Amino acid sequence: MKVHNFSAGPSILPEEVTRQAADAVKELDGSGLSLLEISHRSKAFIDIMDEACSLALELTGLQNKGYKSIFLQGGASLQFLMTAYNLLEKKAGYVNTGTWSNKAIKEAKLFGEVLEIASSKEANFNFIPKGYSIPEDLDYLHLTTNNTIFGTQLKDIPETNIPLAADMSSDIFSRVFDYTKFDLFYAGAQKNMGPAGATLVIIKENLFNKVTRTIPSMLNYQIHADAGSMFNTPPVFAVFTSMLNMRWVKAQGGIEKLGEKNMFKSNLLYSEIDRNSKFIGFAAIEDRSEMNATFNLVDPADGEAFDTLCNSAGISGLKGHRSVGGYRASMYNALPVKSLQVLVDCMQTLEEKN
Ligand SMILES: *Cc1c(COP(=O)(O)O)cnc(C)c1O
């Protein structure tokens, strides 16, 4: 049976990407060697890394604009501290929109003063704070563009002259977005870019050497950038497969086309959540995420019937995060429209039969 994969991450990849990655594990392009056993210093892999780095800039419209893209390990979670290590001299501002922002704030506090300049905590993070004032003396302002757990997404980038840093782990490459407004952003691969194990960081070159402290080499953006993401052995498989997926994004028409498709997909589901008397959405309507939809049953007693319907339709990974409960449908780039239609059918069947 076809499985409809709504997992929040690691998550669905396009079938052809998974197939090409599997082929390369067996043998990379007639080289006689598996992708897993080639040297990262070989021409074959240097080409792969170069293509991955340049595709990341191309897809975000940042080529020749003074940015560097680098691939690192340690997940987005390492970026919570690396951002502060490299940029926080005195004071930084953070908008707290949920679990991941909280973790970023906690790490940044190790390096300097952290102002939580807005938060949606009192509403269990079901909305994105807006209209807050941004102090002029911050080293940077940190945002989370998509809150994977709570299902909210930043639509309007705040206007400010101070550098903007963002965690884009769960919505990079998913919509048309003015990436030039950001000075630094990062994304763990396993949500919308590739398999777990690689993290993409895109940083403006003028942010190198911003702080007076000594930064250990492995945590220093400039050292990784200067070494072409090869300061140490990179995660070869994760970078290769992310590169394949970025090629796929480009072949689909780039983020412009995928953005339209993602809007169509999320509208399908949100209009059913709003129409169906059995369900209620979690996130504030204007802040709803096109990547992760969070919703609940009006009557928890319907849970068993709904789960049975979903299981028999081949729906996988729909359980909500424990801090929200209910359901979460992750609708990343690779999720076909068909999977959303199957989910909507299950919701309609529940309403008709119960
Ligand atoms: C998943 C996720 C993280 C954590 O990523 P790791 O790669 O596991 O460290 C951070 N931020 C956001 C927005 C996420 O969705």
The ligand as an ORCA input file, in Angstrom:
! r2SCAN-3c Opt
* xyz 0 1
  C      13.557     20.314     13.660
  C      13.858     21.724     13.964
  C      14.998     22.095     14.692
  C      15.975     21.094     15.262
  O      16.727     20.574     14.271
  P      17.933     19.540     14.556
  O      18.490     19.362     13.193
  O      17.316     18.304     15.141
  O      18.867     20.177     15.502
  C      15.228     23.440     14.898
  N      14.379     24.376     14.430
  C      13.275     24.060     13.730
  C      12.381     25.145     13.230
  C      12.976     22.723     13.485
  O      11.873     22.402     12.791
*
